[in-house]
Structure formats: C-alpha cells, structure tokens
Amino acid sequence: MASNKKLSNAFKVTRALDIPDDEVKPVLEELLKVYDKSWELIEAEEYRVLIDSYFELKESKGRDDQNDIHMKDDKYGRPPKKLCVEDKEDHVSSTRDKVNQNLSWVVDDNKFLMNDYASERHKKVHVKEKEKQMSSSGDKVNHSVALANDGDKVHMKNYICEKPPKKLLPKEKNQLCFTSNKVSQNIARVKDGDVEITTSTVKFRGPRELTSDPNRSKRSELPVKQLFSKFKNSTAETALLESYPKHKLYGNGPSLHLEKKTCNSYSREPTVGGTEQIANDLTKSAVKKVGDSLHSLGPNNEASGSSNSNMASRKKALKFSNVPQKRFIPGENRNKHWLSDITKGTENIKISLVGNEELPKFTYIPQNIVYQGAYVHISLARVSDMDCCSSCSGDCLSSSIPCACTSETGGEFAYTREGLLKDGFLNTCILMKHNPEDHHFVFCQECPIERAKNDYIPEDCKGHLVRKFIKECWRKCGCDMTCGNRVVQRGISCNLEVFSTAERKGWGVRTLKDLPKGTFVCEYVGEIVTNMELYERNLKNNGSDKHTYPVTLDADWGSEKVLKDEEALCLDATFSGNVARFINHRCEDANLIDIPVEIETPDRHYYHLAFFTARKVNALEELTWDYGIDFSDHNHPIKAFSCLCGSASCRDAKQKDDSRLSTRLIFVPSDPKK
Ligand SMILES: C[S@@+](CC[C@H](N)C(=O)[O-])C[C@H]1O[C@@H](n2cnc3c(N)ncnc32)[C@H](O)[C@@H]1O
C-alpha cells in the first residue's frame, strides 16, 4: 500500500476520535522514525500505538501547561517552593528493584561531592563556603539547573522560571529537584576565586538519535565555553548528545544509555542515564578547576580516595545496572511497557521491547560469561596450526581453495558469500534434529546429567544428539574481521523486538524485517555453568520460576568416556543473558534452528549455540526454536511447561491426547446391554 493510502487510513481512525490531522501527523512521523518506517506496527491493533501515543502526548502537554501556570503564579518569578522531589523519584525509579537514580551534591569537609548513583562516579571539588552559590543567566530560559546549599547539604536544583535567579533564596536551598521534559538550555559561568562553575538551564525535548555522528567524540573534547557557543541555539540534550562521546553513552555502564523516544514531548520520565546523565555530565564538565583545589580523579573518573558514601553508591549502581530503563507507555494501558533498547547499547543494534508482561528481571550480556566452576580454557597456544588458517588474508571465502577452517564442514565453508548458511548444511542440521536416526545419538559412559541427580548410582545415559558444528575463523587465522567465515562472532545484525505473545507464552522475540533462510539471528547467551551448578540452581528454585532459561552444551558429550564436572557445561540465561532468552519453543516446525559453533577453542566442551532461520521468516513473525523437550519425561529436573506452540506436530498436545485416550480406554464403562 502506498504511504498516502496508509496515511489516510490512519487519519480515518483518528478523525473518528475527533483528533485533528495536524496533531496526528507529528506523532505519526515520530512513530515511523522509531519503527524504521514499518507501518505494520503502527497499524497493529487498530492503530493502538498511534492513538495511545497521541493521548499520552496530550496528557503530558496538559501537565506541562499546569506547571507553567504554577510558575507564573509566583509573582516574584521565583522558582517554585516545592519542586516535586517525589516526582523525580517516581520517574527515575526503576521498575525492577525500585532503585532510584539520585544525583545530588553533598558538601563533605568543604568539598562538593557529587553523587551519581547510576554512573557510580564521584567528583570532589574543593569550594569555599561562599562559592557554593551558583547562578544562571539568560533571558529566554524557563528551566534551570542550579546548585543550592543549606547547612551541610548542597543540592542540584532544577526549576522553571522566566529568568533564572541571580542568587538562590535561603528557603529554596534544601530543595532537590530534577524533573523536566521541556524547555531550553542555557549555560552560564561564574568565576569565584580559583573555581569556575558553570550552571545550566536545560530544555528537554526528548533525546535524539545518537548513533550516526562520527564527529561526536571530537566535539566532546571541546571546552565548555566552546561547547556552549556551538550549541547555544540547541536544546541541552541536543548539545550534550551531540558532544557526548559514544562510548560514554553506549559504553560499559548500562545505565549510561540514552534513548530515542517515540515522540518529542511525551511525558518524559527523567530516565536512567537520560536527563540525569546529561545534567550530571553537564555539571561535571561544568565544574572546572582552575587552580590546585580540584581533587584528582582516578582512572574511572572516580574521585581518588574512597568513603562510605562511595561504597554505598557503588552498591546502588551495581544493583541499578541490572534494571532495564523503563520508558513511557502511552495511553490508558499503564501496564504496557516500552524499552527502546534492552541491550543497553551492548549489541551492534538496538533491540526494543514492547508489551504488557511483567518487565523481565535479568542483566543483559552480549557474550557468555563463566559463572564459577566451569572450565573454559581459551588460549591461542591451544589452537593448533591444523585448527586455523594462519596463511590466509582478507576474506577466506574469496579464495578458490577452502582454508583449514573448513575441515569441520567437509572442506566447504558453511556460509555463502552473502553471509547465509548454505542450504545443504542447514538442511542436514534440520533433518538430524527433527528426524534423528539411531546412529545420531551417543551415550556417555557416565552421564553428567544422571550423575548430578544421583552421585552414587547414576542411571544410564539417556543419549545425546550428535550435532554438526560450524567452525569459524578466529584470532590465529590470517584473515580479517570482514572474512565471510566470521558470522556469529560479528554479533546480531537483524532487527529484533521482544514483545508479549498473544498465546500467554510470556515475552517472545519477533523480527521486524523479512529474513531469508539461513540468516544468523543471534546466539544463545548466558552464564556458563556446570551441569552440577545448574542442577543445584534448579533445586534451589524448586520449580517456582514461571519461565526457565537453561540449555545444555552436550553436543560432544558422547565422544569422551567420562566428563569431569567442570567440563560438562550448560548456558543459563536466567539471571544474565541476551535476547535469545526470550525466544519461545515450538515443536518440530520452528523457524529457527540452533547450531553449535566452534570459535575460540577447539575443545568442544564449550562452544557457541547460534540460531539461524530454518526457512524464510516474514517481518513480525515470532521467532521460535525447538527446545528439544521430551514432554513425557516427568523425571526431568525442570518441569516442562504446558506447550502453547500451536504447531500441528506439538509433542505436548500429542502426548496429552495419547494419555487422555489411554485413560478413556481404561475408564470407558462397558455397555451393560452387551
Ligand atoms: C527461554 S524462556 C522464553 C521467554 C519467556 N516466554 C519469557 O517471557 O521470558 C522459556 C519459557 O517460556 C515459556 N514458553 C516458551 N515456549 C513456550 C510454549 N511453546 N508454550 C508455553 N510456554 C512457553 C515457558 O514458560 C518457558 O519456561
């Protein structure tokens, strides 16, 4: 359908609700930006997102207007008396642990200590008592951030007024206020003694897209003054976002992540790493030492020396890093969630989450990580010359002679030049998984699974499916990262979304674009635990978790007689994992297949488990894989869920039918007449 037609269809719906076209248009534009021009998501559920977004916008404007009126009531043009500390906490609070991000300045022995619990940074600046006042200037300002001190506390203030005050009034000094979704930015500098302080007045309009400006990190080098003059016509966020080094936004600290919002002026929850982070950094860059009085910062921007408050804030920060940044959810359905990037910037690509399930509680990790007892030994010395292609260069796939890394796949690369898994290889994997023959199973002499259940008299091994491996080039190979035999290690490149499934399976994953057969989607990432550790986790959990997230890396278990505990490994994404932890199960005809991939180590106790499309998958289709569950195994340590996959070959439905049938056969009363 042409866009015009789509536009007029959308207007038809909104007009029916008496919403003028010109008010709908900007909302639509933003949604299209966020959804990468995908109309399907906007059209879904009778334009639900559009309508919700519109009303949310309206609601937030209403709130803003009220704020403005409140401000104007003050005939002295002073900042409001009570500026919603509660609001701030409310907005910043995370949905998971109710941890709030707090940004405040505390005077500690005549020093300013900036506490930023989310980024775990502390700065101490010596300032004389009289230097604790900050003023801002600027005529067209209606939102200010300033510092106020009272007794032993100095707070960051944020208020709205037509002109920022020259001097903070004593009564206002105890107010901590840090909310806003609007207005403009102004930075003014006050020099007193040897300390130069910049105050900022901020106009928040919702963050911009952050990824595309290559000059951003260069700009971040600009001194504050230059920065300000460069951006004096922009909003604070624009200025900061544009000047902010990307690694700081998307770097190690998940909470440093800034996000794009659907609409400029949606009721803005001052978000974790959003508004606060900006103001934090504004202020950090703003407080500039001219003499010797500034405390030196450690390598991680931490103030040298530690204190109890440092420890406390560090603890809070650690807790906080697990928490997904909650975003607005438009409209009446307050249970609906939207996160623009669950990966917190750790993947190549953002992965959004939308839906009304309880928000997931886990830490996003883009790569597997050893929990405790697992033996994963990665070293170049263990990669023999036979196991790599050190004489190759550039892209191994461009050479007419297959390199040593193809030995695992019969002297042929597993991937095509287009980066897809070759049909032949893929079809064999699918066949082996779904129609395994007897010789596709191996049996361990002493199975780690049975051993974990009973150390003394383990039962016989139930068998493990023999798997075909892909082997990718790696560090000891002569080729580079563009090599066509390095697909999984380059990470996710598909546009994925976590969403709530209609079938009550909880969260699921869907693709936002069509995917051809053989596309690498993502790997299953989690904590690398030993089979024994997993067993103990399951015992502790006692089946109370609604959803479970472990996979066993048993593709090579049969090749060794007895595996040590630390070599029998599993991946558990319950507490830490990547997007794959949301992929639901489908019996037999799932559209993804999991394939073992050898990358860093030739020993097969540890390998990667990668998902490839088993057929062409259409945009918005849910992605599924067959967990390989035996629904009739009631002795399994993890109780199988009741399968809602809806597949015609659903094994759970089949075994339930079978058992119903056998029950009926037993209990059907015999006909007395016969
Ligand atoms: C790896 S998680 C998948 C993501 C999960 N739906 C969530 O909300 O986090 C596996 C859990 O999802 C649910 N699940 C997955 N596939 C299912 C299916 N076909 N039918 C019912 N529940 C399913 C089960 O609770 C299972 O323990």
The ligand as a Gaussian input file, in Angstrom:
#p B3LYP/6-31G(d) Opt

LIG

0 1
 C       13.531000     -19.226000      27.357000
 S       12.051000     -18.699000      28.054000
 C       11.264000     -17.888000      26.736000
 C       10.826000     -16.486000      27.103000
 C        9.673000     -16.423000      28.045000
 N        8.432000     -16.558000      27.307000
 C        9.654000     -15.149000      28.859000
 O        8.625000     -14.487000      28.974000
 O       10.692000     -14.795000      29.404000
 C       11.246000     -20.237000      28.217000
 C        9.949000     -20.128000      28.929000
 O        8.969000     -19.515000      28.100000
 C        7.728000     -20.198000      28.181000
 N        7.479000     -20.840000      26.886000
 C        8.331000     -20.963000      25.860000
 N        7.757000     -21.592000      24.831000
 C        6.526000     -21.886000      25.207000
 C        5.460000     -22.567000      24.581000
 N        5.550000     -23.074000      23.359000
 N        4.309000     -22.724000      25.272000
 C        4.186000     -22.232000      26.520000
 N        5.166000     -21.563000      27.165000
 C        6.321000     -21.397000      26.522000
 C        7.906000     -21.264000      29.257000
 O        7.482000     -20.720000      30.471000
 C        9.390000     -21.492000      29.268000
 O        9.848000     -21.936000      30.528000

